[in-house]
Amino acid sequence: MNTKNIDSVSREEQKAILINAISRCMIDNGMTLENLDEACESVREIYRKNATIKG
């Protein structure tokens, strides 16, 4: 298996872990897709700020 395939598998595994955690949290707390959109934007902003500080 080459590096590209390993990276692809790893990304798919990471995606699955994140999907399961987010889905479980949303269902357990009665959240909507609007809640998810707002949370995603907050996470993006945190990553942008972190990249700016480290850059």
C-alpha positions in Angstrom: 0.0 0.0 0.0 1.5 3.3 -0.9 1.6 6.5 1.1 -1.3 8.1 -0.7 -3.6 5.2 0.0 -2.5 5.1 3.7 -3.3 8.8 4.0 -6.7 8.3 2.3 -7.5 5.5 4.7 -6.4 7.5 7.7 -8.5 10.5 6.6 -11.5 8.3 6.1 -11.0 6.8 9.6 -10.7 10.2 11.1 -13.8 11.4 9.3 -15.8 8.4 10.6 -14.7 9.1 14.2 -15.7 12.7 13.9 -19.0 11.9 12.2 -19.9 9.4 15.0 -19.0 11.8 17.8 -20.9 14.8 16.2 -23.9 12.7 15.4 -24.1 11.2 18.9 -23.8 14.6 20.5 -26.4 16.2 18.3 -28.9 13.4 18.8 -28.3 13.2 22.6 -28.8 17.0 22.9 -31.6 17.5 20.4 -29.5 19.7 18.2 -30.4 20.9 14.7 -28.4 21.4 11.5 -28.4 25.1 12.3 -26.6 24.3 15.5 -24.1 22.2 13.5 -23.5 25.1 11.0 -22.9 27.6 13.8 -20.5 25.2 15.6 -18.6 24.5 12.3 -18.1 28.2 11.7 -16.8 28.7 15.2 -14.3 25.8 14.8 -13.2 27.2 11.4 -12.6 30.6 13.1 -10.5 29.0 15.9 -8.4 27.2 13.3 -7.9 30.4 11.3 -6.8 32.3 14.4 -4.5 29.5 15.4 -2.9 29.3 12.0 -2.4 33.1 12.0 -0.7 33.0 15.4 1.5 30.1 14.4 2.2 31.6 11.0 
